[in-house]
């Protein structure tokens, strides 16, 4: 068969990939990234190579069985620039293009060479997904989706992340999607507001947690007026009764959504377009609480000191009882003033809690979705405007069984990742056009 195989982990050195390319002597090269046994369905490899030839794929990958269960993956697109994009364990490259990509590698990495290889090959030809179950393998990382969520911000992975950022930045420069650290200025006083800030809490069926969130928001100490906007999306579990128990406080604005589709993005839009919304709209998820009584003040101070259109804070992962969970404090150090908006295309989130300058947010609006809505808005803002940072812990992010991302099945994980890849595709297309 016209293929040679190499077993290489996803975190591999440039030296190892160069050695692989030098030894590859068949039309196609299979790189297997798992540590477990690889078995093919009947004629599975032949099918993969047939489609590779028919499609002209530079690299090809397929759905498969994981520990005996079907494990579909998603299509590759321009915005699939995440370093942890899941191809499954099998990646088959056209050897001539693999060698060409490796020859162009101009920097040595200890961990990021597979990522560098994939991005360079994607510039030479299509990366093709075969949505057929063609082989058997066993994934050894059996953690729930909610546990894997924070791997890229775990301080223990910092050296790896810096290499991944360098690879991604180089790629963006090659394809015309890199943005220089030049930003539009914002006039924060250009529009009058009755209150300086609004804490926005979208919710649906959060009877166990919404009271804690509202108390946390109303318990803030500030030297300016602020309010709290709670948007309920047709809860039927007693959440509304809890919200209404706070209505004696004049700072509370309760918005009850109608029966049409809103999702989290639509609930945010209802809040920011409410006439009572303040100059700055500050996030507080209905599961979580601010870390102390000074969070709102810190947000507004950061807007004024950093003259930015959005501010991203730092948070702590806890259990339901506020006991810290690994990896603990999430400060998103990958967001730097010079390269944050480029590196944001590589990762699946931009940190929390988030604050927005309301006049700009009213122009952009959130997409009416229940996942990725904040990421889409942040990418759009970062295309033109400065995003500020606060490295103090601003809120406690509680992980519990009711979280929407605690333990998702593979189909839901795929749907979420596919949507975020599309967000990145649209954003990259806009940035490439902007640079032209």
C-alpha positions in Angstrom: 0.0 0.0 0.0 1.3 3.5 -0.9 1.5 4.8 2.7 4.0 4.9 5.5 3.1 5.3 9.2 4.6 7.2 12.1 3.4 7.3 15.7 3.8 10.9 17.0 2.0 12.6 19.9 0.2 15.9 19.3 2.8 17.7 21.3 5.9 17.0 19.3 9.1 18.8 18.5 10.1 20.3 15.2 13.2 18.0 15.2 11.0 15.0 15.4 8.7 16.1 12.5 11.7 16.9 10.3 13.1 13.4 10.9 9.7 11.9 10.0 9.6 13.9 6.8 13.0 12.8 5.8 12.1 9.1 6.2 8.7 9.3 4.5 9.1 7.5 1.2 5.5 6.7 0.1 2.9 8.9 -1.7 1.0 9.2 1.6 2.1 9.5 5.2 -0.1 8.4 8.2 0.6 10.1 11.5 -1.1 8.4 14.4 -1.3 10.6 17.5 -2.8 8.2 20.1 -0.9 5.9 22.4 -3.5 3.1 22.0 -3.9 0.4 19.3 -5.2 1.4 15.9 -7.4 -1.0 14.0 -9.2 -0.5 10.7 -12.7 -1.4 9.6 -12.7 -3.6 6.6 -11.1 -1.7 3.7 -11.2 1.5 5.9 -7.6 2.6 5.1 -8.2 1.9 1.4 -11.3 4.0 1.5 -9.5 6.9 3.2 -6.7 6.8 0.5 -9.2 6.6 -2.3 -11.0 9.7 -1.1 -7.6 11.4 -0.6 -6.8 10.8 -4.2 -10.2 11.7 -5.5 -10.4 15.0 -3.5 -6.8 16.1 -3.9 -6.6 16.4 -0.1 -3.4 17.7 1.4 -4.5 16.0 4.6 -7.4 13.8 5.3 -9.0 12.4 8.5 -12.2 10.5 9.3 -14.9 9.6 11.8 -14.0 6.5 13.9 -14.9 4.3 16.8 -13.6 5.3 20.3 -13.7 2.3 22.7 -16.3 0.7 20.5 -18.6 3.7 20.3 -19.0 6.0 17.2 -16.9 9.1 17.5 -17.7 11.6 14.8 -15.5 14.7 14.3 -16.3 17.9 12.5 -15.4 19.5 9.1 -12.2 21.6 8.8 -12.6 25.2 7.7 -10.7 28.5 7.6 -11.6 29.2 11.2 -10.5 25.8 12.5 -7.3 27.4 13.8 -7.6 26.0 17.3 -4.5 24.1 18.3 -6.6 21.4 19.9 -8.8 20.8 16.9 -9.9 17.1 17.1 -9.0 15.1 14.0 -9.1 11.8 15.9 -5.9 9.8 16.1 -5.4 9.4 12.3 -4.0 12.1 10.1 -3.0 11.2 6.6 -0.9 13.6 4.6 0.1 13.8 1.0 3.8 13.2 1.4 5.1 15.7 -1.2 3.0 18.4 0.6 4.1 17.3 4.0 7.8 17.6 2.9 7.1 21.0 1.4 5.4 22.2 4.7 8.3 20.8 6.8 10.9 22.5 4.6 9.2 25.8 5.3 9.3 25.4 9.0 11.6 28.3 10.0 11.5 28.0 13.8 12.1 25.1 16.2 9.5 24.2 18.7 9.5 21.7 21.5 5.7 21.1 21.6 4.0 22.8 18.7 5.4 21.2 15.6 2.3 19.2 14.8 0.2 22.4 15.0 2.8 24.2 12.8 2.6 21.3 10.3 -1.1 21.2 10.1 -1.5 25.0 9.5 1.3 25.0 6.9 -0.3 22.0 5.0 -3.7 23.8 5.1 -2.1 26.5 3.0 -1.0 24.0 0.3 -4.3 22.2 -0.2 -7.6 21.2 1.3 -7.9 19.4 4.7 -10.7 16.9 4.1 -13.0 15.2 6.6 -14.5 11.8 5.7 -17.7 11.4 7.6 -17.5 7.7 7.6 -16.5 5.4 10.5 -13.2 4.0 9.2 -11.1 2.8 12.2 -11.0 1.9 15.9 -9.0 3.6 18.6 -9.3 4.4 22.3 -9.1 8.0 23.6 -7.3 8.0 26.9 -8.5 11.3 28.2 -11.9 10.4 29.7 -12.6 13.7 31.5 -16.0 15.4 31.1 -16.2 18.3 28.7 -16.4 20.7 31.6 -13.1 19.5 33.0 -11.3 19.8 29.7 -12.6 23.3 29.2 -9.8 25.1 31.0 -6.8 23.1 29.8 -5.5 26.0 27.7 -5.4 28.4 30.6 -3.9 26.0 33.1 -0.6 27.6 34.3 1.1 24.2 34.0 0.6 24.4 30.2 2.0 27.9 29.9 5.2 26.9 28.0 3.1 24.9 25.5 0.6 27.8 25.0 3.4 30.3 24.2 4.6 28.0 21.5 1.1 27.5 20.1 0.6 31.3 20.1 3.8 31.8 18.1 2.7 29.2 15.5 -0.7 30.8 15.2 0.6 34.3 14.9 3.0 33.3 12.2 0.2 31.6 10.3 -2.1 34.7 10.5 0.7 36.8 9.1 1.2 34.5 6.2 -2.5 34.4 5.2 -3.1 38.1 5.8 -5.3 37.8 8.9 -2.9 39.3 11.4 -3.8 42.6 13.0 -1.2 45.1 14.2 -1.7 46.6 17.7 -3.4 49.7 16.4 -6.9 50.5 17.8 -9.7 53.0 17.3 -10.2 55.3 20.2 -13.4 55.4 22.2 -15.2 58.5 23.6 -16.8 57.0 26.7 -18.8 60.2 27.4 -20.2 60.5 23.9 -23.7 59.3 25.0 -25.5 60.3 28.2 -26.6 57.6 30.6 -28.7 57.8 33.8 -26.5 55.2 35.5 -22.9 54.4 35.0 -23.1 50.6 34.9 -25.6 47.7 34.7 -24.9 44.2 35.9 -26.6 42.0 33.4 -27.8 38.5 34.5 -29.5 36.4 31.8 -31.2 33.3 33.3 -33.4 30.3 32.6 -34.4 27.8 35.3 -31.8 28.7 37.8 -33.9 28.6 41.0 -30.9 27.2 43.0 -28.5 30.0 42.0 -30.2 33.1 40.8 -30.8 34.5 44.3 -27.1 34.3 45.1 -26.2 36.1 41.9 -28.7 38.9 42.5 -27.6 39.4 46.1 -24.0 39.5 44.9 -24.8 42.2 42.2 -26.9 44.3 44.5 -24.3 44.2 47.2 -21.7 46.2 45.3 -20.1 49.3 46.7 -19.5 52.1 44.1 -19.1 55.9 43.9 -21.6 56.1 41.1 -25.1 54.9 40.5 -25.6 51.4 39.0 -28.4 48.9 38.5 -29.0 45.2 38.0 -30.9 43.9 34.9 -32.2 40.4 35.3 -33.5 38.9 32.0 -35.6 35.7 32.5 -36.2 33.5 29.5 -39.5 31.8 30.5 -38.3 29.9 33.5 -40.8 27.4 34.9 -38.9 26.1 38.0 -39.6 29.0 40.5 -36.8 31.2 39.3 -39.2 34.1 38.6 -40.5 34.0 42.2 -36.9 34.4 43.5 -36.3 37.3 41.1 -39.4 39.1 42.2 -38.5 38.7 45.9 -35.8 41.4 45.1 -38.2 43.9 43.4 -38.4 46.2 46.5 -34.9 47.3 45.5 -35.3 50.1 43.0 -32.0 49.2 41.4 -33.4 45.9 40.1 -34.8 45.8 36.5 -36.7 42.6 35.7 -37.3 41.8 32.1 -39.6 38.8 31.3 -39.0 37.6 27.8 -41.9 36.6 25.5 -42.3 33.1 24.2 -40.2 33.6 21.0 -36.7 32.3 20.7 -34.1 34.4 22.6 -31.3 32.2 24.0 -28.5 33.9 25.9 -27.6 36.3 23.1 -31.2 37.5 22.8 -31.4 38.0 26.5 -28.3 40.1 26.5 -29.8 42.2 23.6 -32.9 42.8 25.6 -30.8 44.1 28.5 -28.5 46.4 26.6 -31.3 47.9 24.6 -33.5 48.6 27.7 -33.6 52.3 28.3 -32.4 51.8 31.9 -29.1 50.1 30.8 -26.0 51.9 32.0 -22.9 53.2 30.2 -21.2 49.9 30.8 -22.9 46.5 30.7 -21.2 44.0 33.1 -21.6 40.2 32.9 -22.7 38.0 35.8 -23.8 34.5 34.9 -26.8 33.3 36.9 -24.7 30.4 38.3 -22.0 32.7 39.7 -21.2 35.4 42.2 -18.8 38.3 42.3 -15.7 37.7 44.5 -16.3 40.8 46.6 -18.3 44.1 46.8 -15.8 46.0 44.6 -16.1 44.2 41.3 -18.4 46.8 39.6 -16.2 49.7 40.8 -13.1 47.9 39.4 -14.8 47.4 36.0 -15.7 51.0 35.6 -12.2 52.2 36.8 -10.6 49.9 34.3 -12.7 51.3 31.4 -11.7 54.8 32.3 -8.0 54.1 33.0 -7.5 51.9 29.9 -9.8 53.8 27.5 -11.2 50.6 26.0 -14.4 49.3 24.6 -14.4 46.0 26.5 -12.8 44.7 29.7 -12.1 41.1 30.6 -11.5 40.1 34.2 -10.1 37.2 36.1 -12.1 34.4 37.9 -11.7 31.5 40.2 -13.1 28.0 39.5 -15.0 26.7 42.6 -17.6 24.0 43.4 -21.1 24.9 44.4 -20.0 25.7 48.0 -17.3 28.1 46.7 -14.4 25.7 47.4 -11.6 26.2 44.9 -11.3 23.6 42.1 -8.3 22.9 39.8 -7.0 24.8 37.9 -8.1 27.5 40.3 -7.6 31.1 39.2 -8.1 31.7 35.4 -6.4 34.9 34.4 -6.1 34.4 30.6 -2.5 35.6 30.5 -2.6 34.7 26.8 -4.4 38.0 26.2 -1.7 40.6 25.8 -2.1 44.2 24.6 0.1 43.5 21.5 -1.2 40.1 20.4 -4.4 39.3 22.3 -6.8 39.8 19.5 -4.7 37.6 17.2 -4.3 34.9 19.8 -8.0 35.0 20.5 -8.6 33.1 17.2 -6.5 30.2 18.6 -8.5 29.6 21.8 -12.1 28.9 22.5 -12.8 31.8 24.9 -11.6 35.2 26.0 -12.1 35.0 29.7 -14.6 36.4 32.2 -16.2 38.3 33.7 -16.7 40.6 30.7 -17.7 44.2 30.6 -18.8 46.2 27.5 -19.2 49.8 26.5 -22.9 49.9 25.9 -23.1 52.3 22.9 -20.8 50.0 20.8 -22.6 46.9 22.0 -25.9 48.3 20.8 -24.4 48.7 17.3 -22.9 45.2 17.2 -25.5 43.2 19.2 -25.1 39.6 20.3 -26.0 36.7 18.0 -29.2 35.0 19.1 -27.6 31.8 20.2 -27.1 30.0 23.5 -23.4 29.2 23.0 -20.5 31.3 21.7 -22.5 34.6 21.7 -19.9 36.3 24.0 -17.0 35.0 22.0 -18.5 36.3 18.7 -19.0 39.8 20.2 -15.5 39.9 21.7 -13.8 38.9 18.5 -15.8 41.6 16.6 -14.9 44.3 19.2 -11.2 43.2 19.2 -11.0 43.7 15.4 -11.0 47.4 15.9 -11.0 48.3 19.5 -8.8 47.8 22.6 -9.9 45.2 25.1 -8.7 46.0 28.7 -7.7 43.5 31.3 -8.1 43.1 35.1 -5.9 40.5 36.8 -7.7 40.6 40.2 -10.1 37.8 40.8 -13.5 39.3 39.9 -15.9 36.5 40.4 -16.3 32.8 41.4 -17.3 30.5 38.6 -19.2 27.7 40.2 -19.0 24.3 38.5 -21.9 22.0 39.3 -24.2 19.5 37.7 -26.5 22.3 36.4 -23.9 24.0 34.3 -24.6 24.0 30.6 -21.2 22.6 29.7 -20.5 20.2 32.6 -20.7 16.8 30.8 -21.7 17.2 27.1 -22.0 14.2 24.7 -19.8 14.2 21.6 -22.6 15.5 19.3 -23.1 18.6 21.5 -19.3 19.2 21.8 -19.0 18.9 18.0 -21.9 21.3 17.5 -20.4 23.9 19.8 -16.9 23.6 18.3 -18.3 23.8 14.8 -20.2 27.0 15.6 -17.1 28.6 17.1 -15.0 27.6 14.1 -17.6 29.3 11.9 -17.4 32.5 14.1 -13.6 32.4 13.6 -14.1 31.8 9.9 -16.3 34.9 9.5 -13.9 36.9 11.6 -10.9 35.8 9.7 -12.5 36.6 6.4 -13.4 40.1 7.7 -9.8 40.7 9.0 -8.2 39.5 5.7 -10.6 41.9 3.8 -9.7 44.7 6.2 -6.0 44.2 5.7 -6.4 44.3 1.9 
